Amino acid sequence: MSLSEETKKIQWFIKAHPQITSLPNGQVNLNKKDVSALYVRLIDCIVDHNHLYYVENKPIISDKEYDELFDYLKRIEEHFPQIISSNSPTQWLVGQISGWFAQAKHKVKLASLENTYNAQDIREWDERIHKIVEGHKVPELVGAGSGHKVENQIKITYRVEPKFDGLSVELIYEKWKFVQAITRGDGLVGDDITSNVKTIKSIPHDLEFPVDVRVRGEIMMPKSVRKELNKEREEDGEIPFANTRNAAAGSIKLLDSREAARRKLVCFVYDILLVQSTKYKVQSTKYKVQSTLESLWLPVFPWVKIGKNIDEVVALCEDEKVKKMLEGEDIDFDGLVIKVESLDQRQSIWSTDHHPRWAVAYKFPAQVVATQVNSVDFQVGRTWIITPVANLEPVELSWVTIKRVSLHNWDFIKSKDIHAHDRVRLQRSGEVIPYIVSVIKDRRSKVESSKSKVQGVVKIHPPKVCPSCGERVVHEDIHYYCRNPFCPAQVKEKIVHFVSKNCMDIEGIGDSTVDVFVDQWLLKNVADIYLLLESKYVMQIAKLPWFGDKKITEMVHQIWESKKKPLWRLLNGLGIPHVGKKTALDLVKAVTSSEYKVTSLDDLTKIMSNEEFLTGIYGIGEKSVEGIGRFFGDRENKKILQRLEHVGVNFDPSKYAEWMLDAEHAKWSFSITWTFPASRETITQEMQKNWYLFHDSPTKTTNLMLVGEDPGSKKAKAESLGLKMYEWRDVVLKEFPFLKNIVSESVKPKSQSLF
Ligand code: IVH
């Protein structure tokens, strides 16, 4: 029986027997034999889910479902202590060790938190800890500070922090120096990931002052980086990372540190595990966590709120504005963490073996909806891979109507056991592409019923021929490929990519124009775009419906302008395997700062075929090196490149490259936060063109901050760093008049092929 089936059975059993209570005569409402059998199965089930979650980074149940299973296990053990097994996950901290990295011990156990999901859970937790605090060391809690006694009731002040959805890590500093990073693992022993953590820019290698300190934080992949990476993974027919935790864990556990560096991970620190310092007044009991971390210049997230009582805490947890503000950040949060503020009170609240009681997590409701797979199409991408795509009964999920969702490859279909007409659960977190979490098998019907309009489920078979050109498909590993280089679907995808915003940015040629031009045989490859400048083609286009003079003039103008674009745009647009925007930028930067002189296609081909040069570029992985070599060596590609050069497309990395600033040449550095009337990316590009250096997140060296409507936490951080703030409404346009052009253009949402 598969794990998901077994889990479902156990869940069903739990639902049917919610109570495991002792009856007055010493009996229980379940017989002992049933309970022992269930106990063993439940342990196995939880252990398997732990493995999927911690080792494979592929959980198949929600945190809530996991907590329910774990909770039931604990309750069985409470009522039947005689059956407690040393194999039970309650007896050891969950999480297993991957075995790929050297192991390292945590000096202080890295515990996890208990979860709450609603106001009632939070209030119950508050009542529990009030009882503990009130029955404990009362006199010490009276008086100044956050804990004092009011009419027999101890006042507990709470601190509410965002709950980072990433990979938990311990960072160790000795004197000034960062010496080691260890994953949480099983709480006692984890993986030594020091070399990969050293590639994370926000983690200082030296502290502000010498102190031996062990801190705890969370490693995450910014949403924007994950979006780019997922695009590449999708093109390769790989399953995209569903959330930052998977993305961060997958990246940090790469054996190749250079590839890990490419993933641009970030880290925020939120707790001090151990500290030893006499010299600098950082004492182990009285330190203020946040201010100590800040004074050491460790990266802390600036948003934190104090709740004077549990009502204020509940209000914060349920405040849509808080959730929206966090959603506006470039990293993922899956809830809030509520902590008792007073360190004295924390000490008086003892911990269970598993969880500290002075803190609890509040999880935001998961964005999951149910819908039905109406049919399945096959889509041919520019990488030749044929991707199965499900057409769904349209459904609203996080403010977006979803009609289509990728099924990635046949392994995915098999592992989730997806059929046409299945009812499925769909999830979307942050800006991530929606994906199918599971099939609702209980609602599956094998037989058609015209009366009740029930459709029987149908197996999804791979196509035998390409749905676009009819060529026989080739089956290799988990993918099916159409190898016809003239396949119209592939040609369309390649051209759509070439003209897109992050490539040659030819707005006058949209998806539907590409469709028409390819179908009319006007475009067979990207070089043909420049044929459209010739009058005979202009006349041909003018005969097509929907192509008026104004539209044609604008298109011609933009094609013409695209010849004068920085080289990274061309490199990104050519569809070189494993070369996205970031790699294209890295390539051009490396070429410009090398001793090689590149002004023509010939020079570029030489340098792009120089494996030693490519391998030496920081941030460029093995797959990209291979893809670039293959691309520039291919005869057909060579012909296209020659034609592009012939029509005057820029191949010189030093031309039109104002964006490629570095700190020495830039006038000022800036950071940007919250919503603007144009996309942040467009504004950033425009600022860069005008010699302003961009900082992803404000730091000590950032000079100014552009603040849009309804600013988020970056504003608070910028304020605390004393940066000059430019509020959009009053100042920005006055100070930076060149931004006027871009805000007057309406910002079209980027076309999305899947929904
Ligand atoms: S405090 C001893 N604060 O959430 C308690 N944890 O089970 C230490 N997490 O894996 C946890 N954001 O790594 C704390 N602001 C935050 C957090 C946070 C995320 C993680 C933590 C743990 C999980 C809770």
Residues whose N, C-alpha, C, O or C-beta is under 5 A from the ligand:
A	BS01	IVH	A111 S112 L113 E161 P162 K163 F164 S168 G217 E218 Y270 V337 P356
